[in-house]
Amino acid sequence: MGINKRAAEEAASQIRSKIRKVATLHFSQVWPMIPDHFMNHLKQARRVICVENNATGQLAQLIRRETGFLIKKRISRYDGLPITPEYILRQFKNGV
């Protein structure tokens, strides 16, 4: 999870440099899920994108199951390669 965190933070930094507001939220522990720790952030966001290294969106599904919050946009990588800031930015620019 740490590698995705650094990639997401670097991509967010690059997006911020173009005068766009963006934030990152990293889950160092996903279970037990404690919605009080993160739901305010998700509810306040205009758009939420879940970045995951799997094809099925496991974290986004877990969040929906436990909180009812639907994350509509996902950046997923499941080809065995790591998620990089460049990969995130490319997906973001392609309309994710």
N, C-alpha and C positions, 0 to 999 in steps of 0.2 A: 504494500500500500504506500510506502514512503516514496517510491519512484513516481507513482502517479501523482502524488501530492506535489512534488517538486516540478513535474511537467505542467500540472494545472496552474501552479503559482506563476511559473515563467510565462505561460501563455496568457494568463490574466494580466500580468505586468505589461506585456506587449499590447494587449487590447486597450489597457488603461492609457498607454502612451498616445493612443489615437483619440483621446478625449471621450472615452466611453466608460461609464461606471460599470465595474464588474468586481465581484468578490468570489472567494473560494471557501468551501466548507469541506473539511476532511474528517472522515470517521476513522479514528484509530482503533475503535472497537465498535462492531456492529451488533453484537449481542451480549447482554440484553440491550435492546434498543430503548433509549430513554428520550421520548419525544420532547420533553420539556427542555432538553439541551439544544435542540436545533429547529423546532417547528416555527418559532418566530422568524427566524432567518428565511426559511422557505416561503412562508406566507407573505413576507414583505417584498420578496423578489418579484420583479416584473416577469422574468423568464428564468427557469431553472433547467440546467443541462446536467445530466448525470454522466460522468466519465468512468467507464469500466473496462476491464480486461476480460470480457466474456461476451458470448453471443446472445445471451438471454436477458441481460439486464437484471441480474440477481439483486443488486442493492436497490435499484429503483422499485422492483417488485416487493422487496421486503418493506421498504418505506411505505408503499401504498397499502400493503396488507396490515401493517401495524398502526398506521395513522390515517389512512384514507386519502392522503395527499398524492395526486397523480403527477408524476414527472413525465411530461410529454416528449421532451427532447433528450436524446442520448447520443453520446459519442462512445462507440464500442470498438474495441480492437480484439480480435480473436484469431489472428494468424500466427501467433507465437512470438511476434515482435513486441517490444515494449512500446508503451504510449509515450510519445515525445511531445514537447511543446509544438513542434512543427506539425505533427499529426493532428493535434487538437486544433491549431489555427486553420489548417487546411479544411478540416471538417466544419469548423465554425463558419468559414468563408463560403462553404458550399451550402449554407442555409440550415444548418442544424439549429 
